[in-house]
Every structure is written in C-alpha cells, then in structure tokens.
C-alpha cells in the first residue's frame, strides 16, 4: 500500500518547544543544523538549482535549512512520538522562488510535518511520478547529480496534490517525488524524520495511490 500523505493523531508540540523553534531559526546558526548535506558531492550546485516549470518558465528552486530545536523537543519526540530524534527539527524554506523543486528527501522516507507558517495563502505540496520510473525513488536519496535529479517539470506527471493546513500533524511519503508550489514567503515547519511509516500512531484521511500499486 502506497500513500502520499495521511493525518496523524498526535498532540500539539508544547508552546515552549515552538518558542524555541522560532528562536533557533532567528539565530540561523549553521552549527545547529539537524542535518548537513553540504559535504555531499554536487549539493552546492543542486541547492537553488535552475528548473523549468510546466509552462516552460526558467526559475531557480527555493531551498531550505533544518535546525535542531532543544533538549525539551528531543524528549518530546522520544516520549510522545515514540521515535528517535535524529534528523528532527525546525525547517525553514526560503522564498527566492515560488517553487521548491521536485525531489525526494535526502535522508528519510517519511516526514511528519507540523506547519507553523504555510509560506503563502495557496501553497500546495504536489507529488509526481517520473516517466519510466517506479513511484518510490530510493535511487534519488542523497543523489545531487544534476543529470539525474528533476530539473524540468516535463519529465514528470502529477499524481496527487494537497494543501497542508496549519498546526495539524501530517505524514508525507517523502520517497515519492514531490514539490512545494506557490510560495510567497518563508515556510516554517516542525519536522520529524523516519525511514518507516509511523504505524504506531493512529492515522486518518490517508491518500492512497491506487493506480500505481
């Protein structure tokens, strides 16, 4: 069973964790990054790379950074979400472009998201299938080769789309190609990283990809 997203029955993070998260992104300390891919070959060229939109427009991709939050957050992840806190933190997406280009997440298969700012009034997460390839793409994890990543929307077909609301826990399948569209300001989200689906957490409103199973 393959799904693009489902909602999760998890409590809101404590207000003190959210306050610490905002403090962290205001600091912008690179020594507090939750994961650093800067040393992976090709990453510097991949970041904010040139892409061609579905209407043929040439733009740059938006980018993002993910930071550690606090010891309190680490304990919350372990005791409430019942998982380790590796790769978890606060993510901020820049708005140098309206699109965060199609990609799979470099170091995880599933991402639990709690949005603090949607990044605009009509921002959608969109999932795709590349023509001639399977729907889940482990071959693209930590792969920043510009000859292999998606640089042109004509290479892919849209299979699902969802506008994630504020302050609701959602799990997305981040091993499927996906993008963030219609950004007009920085997008901010608490994120938990997993390599397996969070089956220990009650889920609902699951969006199944039936035509590609």
Buried (B, 14 or more C-beta within 10 A) or exposed (E): EBBBBBBBEBEEBEEEBBEBBBEBBEEEEEEBBBBEBEEBEBBEEBBBBEBBBEEEEEBBBBBBBBBBBBEEBBEBBEEEBEBEBBBBBBBBBBBEBBBBBBBBBBBBBBBBBBBBBBBBEEBBBBBBBBEEEEBBBEEBBBBBEEEEBBBBBEBBEBBBBBEBEEEBBBBBBBBBBBBBBBBEBBBBBBBBBBEEBBEEBEBEEEBEBEEEE
